[in-house]
Amino acid sequence: MFENRKYYILNILDKDHINFSETIHKEFDGLRKSKDGTKCIIKIEGSPKGFLNNINSLEGPFSHSQIRSIIQNNEWQ
């Protein structure tokens, strides 16, 4: 079900570089954010998208199981 889905973590300050027409969530309010509000997670179906090249703080790509593990730590709970 999630085989083609990739997850990326980025700094909230880079949110204006997100092309929501190429992500699963279609607006910023729908993104998962870290507890301190400094990071968010975007989900992309399929191959990497060009807008990702404009995000300096980008971490990933992560698989579904990897991102599930990441969000279990205190930074995201």
Number of C-alpha atoms within 10 A of each C-alpha: 5 10 9 11 18 21 19 18 20 21 18 16 12 15 15 11 13 18 14 17 9 16 18 14 16 13 12 16 8 12 15 17 22 18 12 8 12 12 20 21 22 21 21 18 15 13 9 13 12 9 12 15 10 12 16 11 14 15 13 13 17 16 17 17 9 13 17 12 10 14 15 10 9 9 14 15 10
